[in-house]
């Protein structure tokens, strides 16, 4: 009996060991750890030192901002429970919630707000997003819960920027971290804190026990429920998909060509970002022929069929975009924008080209540029074929986004040479993006006129929503009817998420903000 008892005990021990070994895989995450696989690592924990999306998304987890965006992209109170605007639009007074704390237990109050803005406007080392704050000339602490911003002129995008992760409030206790701040450590008031960061590999975040939700579109009023959020870098999309299928990771961006694999899997679901504020569009080198001729720009607009191209390349994970501003942004009205732009009409494209002096005996030969990834090259090849059907030979050039930005400006500053245009993409939270792109001298030194400048000035300085909407529509009408900007599709990036079934409560809010506050792992 003792031998049998010992044998039974041994068998039970072996069974338990085997079960424990099995649980080291996907089921081990029932303990509350979540792995999110990303293609690119963040490059800083400091909201004033980078503009990358990966860092931006991390800022949203570590910090909080005075205001927030709700699920529809509307600005709502957050750290600031209310605000007053001066009659002339040149001053904003924010009233903060009482009792707020940074993750290190220090109070978060008006002094932290002033510290953040003083740092952003530092003459020697300003924030790379300084322009987003607008014409701020002073920040005054009126009392611990009241802070006043003074502007040199009205700025219509000011409140929206106060909800941006780039405008995160940086606790002044970060000063004590010295050079470690931003590179390995950060003190904020967001839902998570940094536990560790091995650059190029993974960042481990843990819940901030002092977090209180004031404006985020979540149900959970306090710290996140999961024990750890591990943001793991996996550059290869196929590797991310394989890890998602085995349970090695719980959330990841799959390859676009394998979207149906995720959809058809019994282990996971597909979530697509909506109201991303992003759009992909054509813009032209208008400082020399042939695109200084509006008829040729319109010919390109009529020659391409974005709906067919989207169906071929993206299926239903991208949509036709008709507006000059992306979904979720003030002024984005697809039905109205469609009346201002262009429908596929190859015969009209041929007629415009003939009118401009091009045809079989004088074909139009141009260069079109874009940057790779997220199937942009594939859809541009479809557009290339469509342009060929009306007599436009478009040679594709691919380059990284930094090179593309520089090249587009260089093309506009060159008065002679082969004609060129490009397929560009931008994502922003406010129609002020149109001012940044097209108001003289312009982001790329491209198309500019005094008439357009005057319209864009009004979009920036008008605060009344009804009046501002009128000016935003005027700006879009001008850009679309003159074929300065030809919208194509949205979103411009692979903003889709494969989510395993054991993950509950994950959501993607406006402007592609992954939110983990309500997440549990079962």
PyMOL commands that set and color helices and strands:
alter all, ss='L'
color gray80, all
select helices_A, chain A and resi 2-22+26-31+53-62+110-120+130-133+158-161+165-167+172-180+237-246+256-264+294-303+306-313+315-317+334-340+346-355+376-389+401-412+432-438+450-461+465-481
alter helices_A, ss='H'
color red, helices_A
select strands_A, chain A and resi 33-38+67-69+75-77+80-85+91-96+136-143+146-151+192-198+202-207+228-233+251-252+268-272+278-284+319-320+364-370+392-398+420-427+485-490+496-500+503-504+507-509+513-515+520-521
alter strands_A, ss='S'
color yellow, strands_A
deselect
rebuild
show_as cartoon
